[in-house]
Amino acid sequence: MRGRLVRVAVAALAVLGLAFAVPTGGPASALGFDAKIQMIPVDGGVSLEALVLRPWGSGPHPLVVFISPWSMDWTENTLPALTLANKGYTVVSYVTRGFKNSGGEVGVASPTDVRDTSTVLDWSLANTASDATRIGVYGLSYGAGMGILAAAKDSRIKAVTALSGWYDLPASFARDDVRSASAGKLLHDSGRAGGRLSAETDLRLRQVIDPALSDADYADLVAWAEIRSPKTYLAELNANKPAILIEQAWGETAFPPGPMLDFYNAYRGPKRVEFRPGDHATPEIPALMGLPTGVLDPVYRWLDAYVAGTDRSITTEPNLQYTPRPVARGTERYTDTASAFGTPRRYRLTENALTTSTATGPAWSKSIATDTDSAVSGGQAMVTGTLQTFLLEPSPIDVSALDRTVAAVWSAEPTWTATTRIRGAAALHLPHTPSAAKGTLIAYLLDVDHLGKARIIGYAPHAWANAAPGQPRAADFAFQPTAYDLDPGHRLSVVVDGKDTLFVDANQPGSGVTLTNTGGAHLDLPVR
């Protein structure tokens, strides 16, 4: 009880600090607002805790419903909630079922969870002076995916701001059927710490990281995740056409950027997408702490345009924007993906090098053990990307020190005269002969400086099952899209090994592969 009082007191002080700091002029200023902690009844006899901010004045006011992040409550959304209330919006910031002081169990964006959002809308319209024709939803992380799902089911929602959310949950849990240890562990451990997982939720999240998961159980996991994917309801979203703002990090280890870019391309309503360096929710954290990063500015402007109807200037701007890596690069703005991303530049893999020459080189092969990790990895979940958010890069990799018995390396000659502007999703085709019927390979793109120190540009896993040991096959690695500047004097390298702590691999003790250029080994790198 004492903890709850402290939370209420902190929120009240924040409200008092902003309620009377009303901006003069501007499109939607209010004289102030009242704040109250409210329990909102939903299905199954469950009540959800919410912070309710009611602007002074008769209304009707535009309404924004905030959906809490995974394992957290409404306090994480306090700053944007107060900012919008100060602009004249009714704000109802609720905690999803199963977490913190809300009742029920965590269902991971189940149909029941999605219905809760509509029930909160019903309650908000019945208990506040809000305009039923001007409704928006804000979500960060879990709340972002929930907001998109709710907009597919409830046509009253006119706009969604989705920060670090998901579109295709099976693609978040696994890349090329290689399950994401980082996503599964993050969701399971933090969910248990901050909430009450249902028995099914606990089972499914443990399955994501289970190295012995059967094919049948994996199929069940995918089916469970598809029900919770906005991708499944794309037709309904395209029919309702809510205005959707997407903000995503290039280095997402929970919800990778590729599916969100697919969503942007497939969605037919008003839309805008912004990509930044960082990992899951790390671009938003400094802004939520009050730092002037600009990350929340598009959120306010998007809601002003499509909910309040007070300032539509954002609708005239290019709706695809990104900030390239490594750090301290300017934002680039485009009107479509065709102009935003590059065309493939093919590098052929010789025995040890990457070359753009089209000449056919000699045959080569090299063998690596896949049961031992090399010194290369995609990084540490929620650490590497966080460093990038704060304009830092993690410790570089010494390419010359890599053990060639467990890692294969190819390097291009440095480009001295111009920056290589990598824009888009790279693809690697690599013939190989496995020693085992099933296994995993991880491919990495590296930026290597003149001292031989490398940083990760991107990574991609590949898995196989039911292969004939000793028989040749090919691996096709699909990298996530990115924007990365390879500076003059730096060289591009490709590394392939068999293990990475970010993934659940299928390699057995003593297993290995022989890599070859039989039939052609090549990298397609999108360059603008």
MIVO-470344 format. One record per residue: residue in one letter; y, x negated, z of N, C-alpha, C in turn. Coordinates in steps of 0.1 Angstrom, whole numbers, plus 5000, padded with zeros to 4 digits. Layout:
# MIVO-470344
aYXZYXZYXZ;...
//
This chain:
# MIVO-470344
m498849925000500050005000501249915000;r501249805008502449725009502749664995;g501649624987501849564974502549664965;r502149794966502749894957504249904960;l504549904973505949924977506749804972;v506249684973506949564967507149584953;r506149634945506349644931507449744928;v507449854935508449964933509849904936;a509949824947511249774951511749674941;v510849594936511249494925511749574913;a511049674909511449754897512749824900;a512949874912514149944915515349854915;l515249734920516249634919516649604905;a515649584897515849554882516649674876;v516249794879516949914874518349914878;l518649884891519949894896520849784889;g520149674886520849564879521249594865;l520549684859520849714845521449854843;a521149944852521650084849523150084849;f523849994855525350004855525949894846;a525049814840525549714831525449764817;v526149874815526049954802526849884792;p526349854780527149784770528149884764;t529349834762530349914756530149924741;g530450034735530250054721528750054719;g528350014706526950014703526450154699;p525250164693524850284687524350394696;a523750344708523050444716523250414731;s524450394735524650354749524450474758;a523950454770523850564780524750524792;l525050624801525750594813524950534824;g523650544822522650494832521450574832;f520550554842519250634842518650624856;d517750724858517050724870515650664868;a515050614878513750554877512750614888;k511550634884510550694894509150644890;i508350614900506950594897506250724898;q505450754887504850884886503350874883;m502550964888501150964885500951084875;i500451054863500351144852498851184850;p498551314852497151364850496751364836;v495451314834494851314820493451364821;d492651354811491351404811490451354822;g489451434826488451384835488951374849;g489951444853490451434867491151304870;v491451224860492051094862493551104861;s494251014869495751004869496150864865;l497150854857497650724852498950694858;e499150574864500450534870501450504858;a502650544860503750524850505050504857;l505850414851507250404854508050494845;v508750594850509550684842510950664843;l511650634832513150614832513750724825;r514650804832515350914826516750884824;p517250884812518750864810519550974816;w520750934821521651044826522151114813;g522551234815523051324805522051424801;s522551524793521751644791520651624780;g520751524772519751504762519851604750;p518851624742517551554743517651404739;h516851324745516951174743515751134735;p515851034727514650974720513750924731;l512450924728511350894738510550774733;v510350674741509450564739508350564750;v507150564746506050554755505550414754;f505550344766504950204767503550214771;i502650134765501250124768500949984774;s500449984786500349854793499349754785;p499649624787498649524782497349524790;w496349454784495049444790495149384804;s494549444813494349404827495649394835;m496749454829498049444836498649594838;d499849594844500449724846501749734839;w502549834843503849854837504849744840;t504649664850505649564854505849454843;e504749434835504949334824505849384813;n506049514812506949564802508349604808;t508649564820509849614826511149584818;l511249454813512549424806512749504794;p511849514784512149604773512249754777;a511549794787511649934791513049964796;l513649874805514949884810516049874799;t515749784790516749774779516849894771;l515749964768515750084760516350194768;a515950204780516550314789518050294789;n518550174790519950144790520650184777;k519850194766520450234753520350384751;g519750454761519750604760518350664757;y517350584757515950634755515350674768;t514550784768513650814778512450714777;v512050654787510950564787509850604797;v508650614792507550644801506550524798;s506450434808505650314807504450324816;y503250354809502050394817501050284817;v500150284827499050194828497850254823;t497150194814495950254808494850274819;r493950364816492950404826492050284829;g491650274841490750164846491450044851;f492750034849493449914853494449944864;k494549854874495449854885495449984892;n496550054893496650184901496250304893;s495950294880495550404873494050434876;g493650554875492250594878491350574866;g490050604868489050594857488550454855;e487850434844487250314840487750264826;v487750134824488250074812487250104800;g487650164790486850194778487150124766;v488150034766488549944755488950034743;a490050104745490650184734489650284728;s488850344737487950444734488650574729;p487950674723488650794720489250864732;t488650844743489350904756490650834759;d490650694758491850624760492950664750;v492550684738493550724728494150864730;r493250954735493751084739494751074750;d494450984759495450964771496850944766;t497050874755498350844750499050984746;s498251064739498851194735499151284747;t498251274757498451354770499751304777;v499951174777501251114783502451164775;l502251174762503351234754503651374758;d502551454759502751594763503451604776;w503051524786503651524799505151484798;s505451384790506751334789507751444783;l507251514773508051614767508251734777;a507251764785507351874794508151834807;n508351714810508951674823510251584821;t510651564809511851484807512651554796;a513951524795514851584785514651494772;s513551494766513251414754513051504742;d513351434731513351504718511951484711;a511251594709509951594704509851544689;t511051534683511051484669511351334668;r511651274680512051134680511151064691;i509951014686509050954696508550824690;g508550724698507950594695507050544705;v506250444701505250384710505450234710;y505450164721505550024722504249974729;g503749864723502549804729502449654727;l502049584738501749444737500249424740;s499549344731498149314733497349444732;y496649474743495849604743496749724740;g497949724745498849834742499149844727;a499249734720499549734706498449804698;g497249764700496149824693496049974697;m496250004709496150144714497250224707;g498450164706499550234699499250274685;i498650184677498350204663497350314663;l496250304671495250414671495850544675;a496750554684497350684688498150734677;a498850654669499650704658498750754647;a497550714646496650764636496150904640;k496150934653495651064658496751164661;d498051114663499051204668500251184658;s500551284650501551274640502951284646;r503051314659504351314666504951184667;i504151074666504650944668505250894655;k506550864656507250824644507350674641;a507150594652507250454651506350384661;v505850274657505050184666505450044665;t505649984677505949834677504749774683;a503949694675502649644679502749494680;l502849434692502949294694501649234699;s501049144691499849074694498649174695;g498549264686497549364686496449334676;w495649434673494449414664494449534654;y493749504643493449604633491949624631;d491249514631489749514628489149444640;l488649524650488049464662486749384659;p485849434651484749344648485149204642;a486249204634486649074629487348984640;s487749054651488248974662487148924671;f486048994672484948954680484048844673;a484148844659483348744652484048714638;r483948594635484448544622483248494613;d483048554602481848524594480548534602;d480448634611479348654620479148544630;v480148464632480148374643481048424654;r480448464665481148534676482148444683;s483248514687484348434693484148434708;a483748314713483648294727484948314734;s486048274728487348284734487748424736;a487648514726488048654727487148724737;g485848704736484948774745485148734760;k485248604762485448564776486848604782;l487848594773489148634778489148784782;l488648864773488649014776487749044788;h486548984788485649024799486148974813;d486448854814486848794827488148854832;s489148874823490448924828490249074830;g489449144823489149284825488549314838;r487549234842486949244855487949214867;a488849114864489749074874490849184877;g491249244866492349334867492049484867;g490749514865490449654863488949684867;r488549804863487249854866486549884852;l485749794847485149804834484049914835;s483950004825482750094825481550004823;a480350064825479049994823478949954809;e479350044799479250014785480249904781;t481449904786482449804783481949664788;d481449664800480949534806479849484797;l478949574793477849524784478349474771;r479249544764479649504751480449374751;l481249354761482049234762481249114765;r480149134773479249024776478448994764;q478149094755477449074743478148974733;v479448984734480248904725479948754727;i479748714740479548574743478048544746;d477148634743475748614746475148524735;p474648404738474148314728472748364723;a472148454730470748504726470848644721;l471948694717472148834712471248854700;s470548964701469649004689470449064678;d469849064666470549124655470849274657;a469849344663470049484666471249514676;d471249424686472349444696473749404690;y473649304681474949274674475449384665;a474449454658474849574650475449684659;d474849704671475449804680476849764685;l477049634687478349584691479349614680;v479049584668479949604657480249754656;a479249844657479549984656480450034667;w480249984679481050014691482549974688;a482649854682484049804679484749874668;e483949914658484549984647485250114651;i484650184661485250314666486650284672;r486850154677488050114684489050034675;s488850044662489549974652490550064644;p491850024644492750104635492250104620;k491550004616491049994602490250114599;t489450164609488550284607489450404604;y490650414608491550524607492650504597;l492550414588493650384579494050504571;a493150584566493550704559494450794567;e494150814580494950894589496350834591;l496350704592497650634594498450654581;n497850634570498650644557499050794555;a498350884561498751024560499951054569;n499951004581500951024591502250944588;k502050824583503050724579504050694591;p503650664603504550614613505150474608;a506350444612506950314609506350214618;i505650114613504950014621505449874620;l505849824631506349684633505149604639;i504749494632503749404637504349264640;e504049214652504449074655503149004659;q502848894653501548824656501748674656;a500848604663500948454663499948404653;w500348284647499448214638498148174644;g498248124657497148064664496348154672;e496348284670495648384678494248354680;t493748334692492348314695491648444699;a492448554702491848684705491848774693;f492948794686493148884675493748804663;p492948744655493448654645494348724635;p495248644628496348704620495848764607;g494648714602494248764589494048914588;p493348974597493249124597494549194598;m495549144605496849204606497549194593;l497449084586497949074573497349174563;d495949194565495249294557495849434559;f496149454572496749584575498049604569;y498849504569500149514563500049544548;n499149484542498949504527498349644524;a497549694533496849824530497649944535;y498549924544499350034550500450084540;r500550214539501550274529502750334535;g502950324548504150374554505150264556;p506250294563507250194566506650084574;k506949954571506249844578507049724578;r506749634587507349504588506349414596;v506149294592505349204599506049064601;e505849004613506448884616505348794623;f505248664618504348574623505048454629;r504548404640505248294647504148194652;p504548074655503547984662503248034675;g501948004680501548054693500148104693;d499748154705498448214707498648364712;h497648424717497748564720498848594730;a499848674726500948714734501848604738;t501648484735502448374740503848374734;p504048424721505448434717506348534725;e505648634730506348744737506648704751;i505848624758506048594772507448544776;p507948444769509248394772510348514771;a510248594761511148704759511048804770;l509848834774509648924785510148874799;m510348744799510848674811512448674810;g512948724799514448724798515048614790;l514248524784514748414776515148474762;p516248424757516848474745516048414732;t514848454731514048394719514148474707;g514648594708514848684696513548764693;v512448744700511248814697511348964699;l512049004709512249154712513349214704;d514149144698515249204690514749294679;p513749254671513249344661512649474667;v512149464679511549584685512649684688;y513749644693514849734696515449794684;r515649704674516249754661515249844653;w513949824654512949904648513050044654;l513050054667513050184674514450254671;d515550184671516850244668516750304654;a516150234645516050284631515150404629;y513950394635512950494632512750604643;v513250584654513150684665514450744668;a515450654673516750714677517550754665;g517350684653518150704641519550664642;t519850564650521250524653521650404645;d520750314641521050194634519850154624;r520050174611518950154602519150024594;s519949934600520149804592518849724590;i517849734599516649664598515849704586;t516049824581515349874570515749814557;t516849754557517349684544516949544543;e516249484554515949344554514549324548;p514249194544512849164539511849194551;n510749264547509849314558508649224560;l508649104555507549004558508248874561;q508148834574508848714579507848624587;y508048494586507248404594508048274596;t507548214607508048074611506947984609;p507047874601505947784599505747694611;r504647634611504347514620504547394612;p504647274619504247254633505247304643;v506447254644507447314653508847304647;a509747374652511147364649511447384634;r510747484628510947514614511747644613;g512447664602513247784601512447904596;t512848024599512148144595512348164580;e511248204574511248244560511048394558;r511748454549511748594547511448634533;y510548734532510048774519509848924518;t509748984506509549124505508149164502;d507249064499505849104497504948974498;t503648994499502748884501502748794489;a502848844477502748764465503848654465;s505048684470506148584470506048504483;a505348554494505348484506504348374507;f503248384499502148294501501948224487;g501248104489501148014477499948044468;t499847964458498647974449497747854452;p496447874449495447764453495647634446;r495647524453495547394448494147344451;r493347304441492047264443491847114446;y491247084457490846954461489346934460;r488946844452487446814451487046724462;l485946744468485346654479484446554472;t484946424473484046314469483346274482;e482746154481481946114493482746114506;n483946064505484846044517486246094515;a486546144503487946174500488146314495;l489446354495489846474489490746434477;t490446494465491246454453491546574445;t492646574439493046684429492546654415;s491946534413491446504400490346594396;t490346634383489246724378488046644373;a488146514373487046434367485846454376;t484646464370483446474377483046334383;g482846334396482546204403481046194405;p480646084411479246064413478646154424;a477346184423476746264434476746194447;w476846264458476846204471476146304481;s475746254492475246334503475546264516;k475646334527475746284540475246374550;s474546324560473946404570474646394584;i474746514591475246514604474346604613;a474346564626473646644636474646764640;t474046884641474846994644474747044659;d473946974667473647014681474646944690;t475546864685476446784694477846804689;d478846834698480246854695480846714691;s481846724682482646604679483946614687;a484846524685486046524693487046624687;v486746694676487646784669487246924674;s488347004677488147144681489347224677;g489147354677490247444673491347454684;g491047384695491947384707491447464718;q492147474729491747544741492447674741;a491747784741492247924741493347934751;m494547994746495648024754496447904760;v495947784756496647664760497347594748;t496547564738497047504726498247584720;g497947714718498947804712500247814721;t500047814734501147824743502047704742;l501447584740502247464738503047484725;q502447544715503147564702504347654703;t504147764712505247854714506447784720;f506247694729507347614735507647494727;l507447494714507847384705507147254708;l505947264713505147144716503847144708;e503347034704502047024698501046964708;p499747004708498846944717498546794713;s497746724722497446584720496746564706;p497246474698496646454685495146394686;i494446414675493046364674493146234666;d492346134671492246004664491046024654;v491446034641490446064631489545934629;s490045814631489245694629488145684639;a488345754651487345734662486245844661;l486345934652485346044651483945984648;d482946034655481545984653481046054640;r480845974630480346024617478946074617;t478246054628476846114628476946264632;v478046304638478146454641479346514634;a480146444627481346504620481446434606;a481546514596481846464582483346474580;v483946374574485346364572485746334558;w486746404552487246374539488746374540;s489446274534490946264535491546244521;a492646304520493446294507494446174509;e494946124498496046024499497346094504;p498146024511499346084516500346114504;t501146224506502146264497503446204502;w504146114495505346044500506646114496;t506646194486507946234480508346374484;a507446454489507846594492506946654503;t507446754509506646834519505646924512;t504346924516503347014511503447144520;r503947254513504147374521502947464519;i502047454530500847534530501247674534;r500847774525501247914528500148004524;g499348054534498248144530496948094537;a495848144531494548124537493748024528;a493347914533492547814526491047864525;a490347804516488947834514488147704511;l487047684517486247564515484847604511;h484347544500483047564495482247434496;l481147444504480447314507478947334506;p478247284496476747294495476147204507;h475047254511474347174522472847214523;t472147134529470747164532470447164547;p470147274553469947284567468547244571;s468347194583467047164588466447274596;a467247384599466747494607467047624599;a466347734603466547854596467847924599;k468347894611469647944614470547834620;g471847854619472747744624474247784621;t475047694625476547714624477247584620;l478247594612479147484609480547534612;i481447434616482847464618483647364609;a484547424601485347334593486847334598;y487447224597488847204602489747144591;l490947194590491947134582492847054592;l493146934589493946844597495146794590;d496246774598497446704594497446564600;v497246464592497046324597498246244594;d498846184605500146114603499745964599;h500845884597500645744592499945654602;l499745704615499045624625497545674626;g497145764618495845824618495645924629;k496645974635496546074645496746214638;a495846304642495746434635496046554644;r496646654638496746784645496046894636;i495646994643494947104636495847194628;i495547214615496247314607495547444608;g494247444608493447564609491947534610;y491147634613489647614614488947734610;a487747724606486947834601485447814604;p484747904609483247894612482447954600;h481247904599480247964590478847964597;a478148074595476848084601475848124590;w474548084593473448134584472348174593;a471448264587470248304594469148324584;n467948314587466848334578466848244566;a467448124567467448034556466047954556;a465747904544464547824543464947674547;p464347624558464647484562464347394550;g465247304548465047204537465347244523;q465847374522466247424509467747434508;p468347394497469847394496470447534496;r471547544501472447664501473847624502;a474747714502476247684502476947754513;a477847694519478747754530480147784524;d480647904525481947934521482747964534;f483747874537484547894549485847964545;a486148074552487348144550488348114562;f489348044559490348014570491248124572;q491848134584492948234586494148194579;p494948294575496248254569497148184578;t498048094573498948024581500147984573;a501147934579502247864572502447734579;y502247624572502247484578502947394568;d503847304573504447204565503847074567;l503147014557502646884558503746784553;d504246714562505446634559505146504550;p506146454543505946334535505346224544;g504446144538503746034545502546084553;h502346214554501146264561500046294550;r498846294555497746324546496946444551;l496246514542495446624545493946574547;s493346624558491946584560491146714563;v489846704559488846814562487746744571;v487446814582486346774591485446884592;v484146854592483046954594482146904605;d481946994615480946964625480147094629;g479447094640478547204643478847284655;k479847234663480147304676481647304679;d482047414685483447434690483347524702;t484047494712484047584724484647724722;l485347734711485947864707484847964702;f483747914698482748004692481347994698;v480548094696479148094700478348054688;d477847934689477047884677475547904678;a474847894667473447924666472647794664;n473247674667472547554664471547524675;q470347474671469247444680469247294683;p468647254694468547104697467847034686;g468346924682467746844671468046894657;s468846994656469147044642470246964635;g470346974622471346904614471446964600;v472346914593472446954579472746824570;t472346834558472746734548473746794539;l474946744538476046794530476046724517;t476446794506476346734493477346794484;n477546734472478446794462477646854450;t476346874452475546934442476047074439;g476547104427477047234423478547244426;g479147134432480547134434480947164448;a481647074455482247094468483747084467;h484447184472485947184469486647264480;l487947234482488847304490489947364482;d490247494484491347564477492447584488;l493547514486494647514496495847584490;p496247694496497447774491498747694493;v499447664482500647584484501747654476;r502947654482504147704476505047594472;
//
